[in-house]
Amino acid sequence: MMSRRPLLAMPLAALAAPRLAAAQSQPAGAWPNRPLRMVIPWPPGQQTDVAGRLVAQMLTERLGQPVVPDNRPGAGGQIGTNIVAKGTPDGYTLLAGSLGPITFGPLVSRPPYDVERELAPVALYGEAPFVVLVKPDSPARDLAGLIAMLKARPGHYTYNSSGVAGAQHLVAALFLAKAGLEALHVPFQGSGPALAALLGGQVDFGFDTPAASGRLISAGQLRALAVTTSRPSPLVPGVPPIAQAGGPTDYHVDSWSSVMVQTGTPRPIIDRLHAAIVEGFGGPDLRDRFANIGMAVTGVSGPDAFAARLRRDWATFRPVIEQLGIRAE
């Protein structure tokens, strides 16, 4: 991602100087003394939107200033993400960050922002697996059975996604690549149509979140074969991880929610934001509300751990994306 941009040869301080000067015009100790904005780069009702609003409400209570949600959807989350990336690093504009525009966007397209250069991690707080799904009448009774099917007839079976280079496509592509399998990708315009195609038997298997598939699994309309996390998920009880169900042992992917700010935001502000988020998730109320929207909160990653996590994810997905030539349409 970074090697493709000659601007990165410039010193970081030179690139960030104008915004740093603006941020330094107000001492960090005075923050916050006016309302904040939480930019949500997705439409209302989407999982990142609901999670972002819950955190905005919690931060309003803990910071003593309103944190106002601001939906700026479009371009797979890139429009809203770019608004924050190009803003003033004074701690008053927050980003509800998520997997698509932060992890996948820089790998499959050329977004107008540079995650490593322009966005600073604050906290990663909500996680959810993807679930490997088939219809109840599928001959694949478990993940080992699905793998055996795919090995027996390479390229014959099909899987769905919400679109080329979207999260579902890339999560499935990584699984297939690590397992040495071939299947035909059938993209749809959104996760709803993709799930409907699986229910209707137009495709043979797919990957989706517990938020989208949980009720269908409970109702017996879909069978869950495995989850993509390294450990079992409380969101899908009784369903084993891919690594424990006969799949690749080094496979681990999850969806997540986070707060990010502009690079150059004073570290005391970042630390205070992180501390407020940790405190907010300290009791069961907010964790339970996240579970109701299909996300688990088992801890809150701090700025440094969050940044390291992003680097690991880029290193995991980049070779597969380059090998398969996946590009956003």
N, C-alpha and C positions, 0 to 999 in steps of 0.2 A: 504494500500500500504506500509506504513512505518512499520507496525507491523510485516510484514513477514520477515524483514531483521534484523538479530541479530547485524549486523554492526552498526545499528543506535544507539546502546547503547554506542558507542564510542563518545567522545566529538567531536563536529563539527570542532573545531579548529585543533584537531589532524589529522582529516581526510583531511582537506584542507591545512595543513601547507606547503607541498612542492609547491603547486600551488600558494599559497599566497606569498611565498618567491620569486617566479619567477615574479609575478605581481609587487611586491614592488621594483624590480630592476630598474624599470623606474618610475619616479615620475608621478602622474596622471596629473599634470599641463602641462607636455610635450606632452600629448596625443591630437590628433594623429600626429605623425611625419613621418608616412609611410603608404602605402596602407592597407586597411582593406579588410576582406573577409566576404561575406554574404553566409553562407552555406544554400542551399535550398535542403531539403531532399526529393525532388520530381523531376520527369523528366520535361524537358522543355515543356512549354505550359499548364501545370496544373495550377489551379487557384492560389495556394500558390506561384508557380514559378513566375507568372506574377506579383502578388502583391509584392513579394520580390524584383523583378527587378525594379519596380517603386520606391520603397522605397530606394533601393541601389542608384539609380540615384539621387534621391532627397538628400540623405545624402552626396553623392559625392559633390554636389554643396554647401552644408551647412558646411561641415567639412573641405573642402579644401584639401582632400585626396581622391584618388579613392576608392570606395567601390565595390569590384569585386564579382559578383554573381558566385557561385560555386555549381553546381548541384551534389548532392550525393544521388541519389534515392536508394530505396530498403527496403524491410522488413516493408512496411507500414509507411515509414518515419523514422524508427528507426536507420538506418545506419547513415544518415546525422546528426540526433539529437545527437547520441552518439559521433560523431566526435567533436561537440561543447562541449558537457558535459565533455569530457575527455581532453579538450584543456587547454591552459594556460590562466588564468583569467587576461589578460592585456588589454582587450577592442578591440583587433584587429581581433577577430573572432566572428561574429554575427550569430545568428540562425534565419531563417525565420520560426517561430513557428506556428503550426496550431493544430486544434482540435484533429486529429487522434493520433499522437504520443505523444502529451502532456497530453490530458485529458483521452482519451480512452486506449491508449497503456498500462499504468501501471495497469489498472483495468482488462484487459482481457488477459494479458500475463506477462512475466517477462522480460522486456526490459533490455538491458545491462547498462542502465543509471537510475538514480533516480532523477526524476524531482525536488522534493523538496530539495534534498541534493546537486545536481550538477548544476542546472540551475537557473539563476536569471532573473525574469521578468523585462523588460525595458518598453515596451509599447504595449498595445493592441489597434489596430487602425481600423481594417476593420471587419465588421460583415455582415452576411447574414442569413436569415431564411432558414429552409427547408420548402418545400411546400408539402402539402398533395394533391396527384394527382390521378385522375381516367380518364378513357376514356370518351369522350363526350356522348356515348350511355349508360354509367353506370346508373343503377337505382338510385344511390346516387346522388341527385341533390345538396346536400350541406353536411356539416360535420355531422349534426344531422342525415341525411339520411344514411350516411355510418355507423355511430354508431348503428343505428337501425338495419341495415342489419347484422352487426357482432353479435349483441346481439341475433338476431333471430336464427342464425345458427352458434353457437360457433365452431371454428376450421374448418369451411367449406371454407371460403374465403381466398385468398392468397395475399401476398404482396412481392415485390421484394427487393433486396438490391445488392450492389456491392460486397458482400462477407460476410461470417460469421464474426461477431465481428467488421465489418466496421461501419463507422459513420451512414449510412442509416439504417443498421440493428438495431443499438442501439437506435437511435432516435425513430424508429418505435416501438421497444420493450418497451421503456419507456412510450410512448403514450398508448399502449395497456394495460400495467400493471396499469397505473394510472386510466384508464377508465374502468378497470375490463373486458377487452375484450380478445377474443382468435382468432387468425388467423394463418394460416400456412406460415411460412417463406420460401421463395424460393430464395436462393442466386445465384448470377451469378459472372462471372469473370470480374468484373469491372462495372462502372456506365453506360457505353455505352450499353453493352448487357442487363443490367437490365432495362434501359429505353426503349430499343427496345422491350423487352418482354411485358412491359406495353402497349406500342403502338400496339403491335400485339395481345393483348387480352390474353396472356398466364398467366397473373396475374391480380388480381382485383383492386389493389391500390398500391401506393408506396409513398415514400418521396424522394425528390431530391431538389437540389439548384436552385435558379433562373437562375444562369449562364447556367445550363444544360437544364432547362425546359422552360425558359422564351419565346423563340421563338415558341416553340410548343404550349404554352398557347395562345400566341398572334395569332397564325395561326388557333386556334380552334381544334388542334389535341389532346390536353389534357385539362381537366377542373381542375382548382385549387379550392380546397375546403376550405383551411385554411393555415395559416403560423404558424410556431412553436414558433415565438417570442411573447412576452407579449403585444407588440403594433403592429399596422399595419406597414408594411414595404413599403417604397417608391419603392422598387425593384419589388413589385407585387401589383400595385395599385388596390384598391377595394376588396382585399381579406382579410377577417377578421382573427384575431388570433384564435388559437384553443380555448383559454380560453373564447372568446367572441362568439364562434360559436357552443356552445353546448358541448364542450369537457371539460376535467379536468381544473379547474380554476387555479391550481398551476403548470401548465405545461409551461415551457419556455426553449427552446433550440435554439442555433444558432451556425453557423460556424463562425470562426474568423481567422484573420491573426495577427501576432505579431512579435516583435523583442525580443530575449532573449540572454543572455550571460552566461558565466560560473560563478558559485558561487565563490565569492572571488574577483570578479572584483571591483576595488575601486568605492565607491559610487559616487564620483565626476564625474567619467566617465559615469556611468549609468545615472546620472542626466543630463549630457550634451547631451547624446544620446536622452534621453526622450525629452528634450527641443527642440532639432533639429527636432524631429519628429512632435512635436506639432506645431512648426513654419511652417514646410513643409505642414501640412494639414490646415494651417490657411487661405489659399486662396481657391477659387473654382476649380482651375485647377486640382490638384491631386485628390480631391474628385470626380470630374467629371470623371476622368480616372478610378477611382475605380468603379464608378457606371457602366461604360462600360464593366467591367469584372464581374459584378454581385455582388458587395459588396458595402455596405453603410458605410460611415464614418460620424457618428453623434458626435464623440468626440474621445479623445485619453485617455485611462486609463493609469495612472502612475504605477510605480512598485508595490506600496503597494495595490492599488485597483485591479490590475491584479492578484496579488498573492491571494487576498481574493476571487476573482472570481473563480480561479482554485480550491480552497478549497471547495467552494459551489458546483461546478460542480461535483467534486469527491464524495461529500456527497450525491448528487442527484442520480447519476448513480450507485454507488457501490451496494446499496441494491438490485436493479433490476437485475444487472448483476449476483450477487451472488445467488439470488433467482432462476433465470432461468438457472444458470450454463453455461453462455456464456463464451467460451474461443476461442481465436484466433486459427485458423487452420494453 
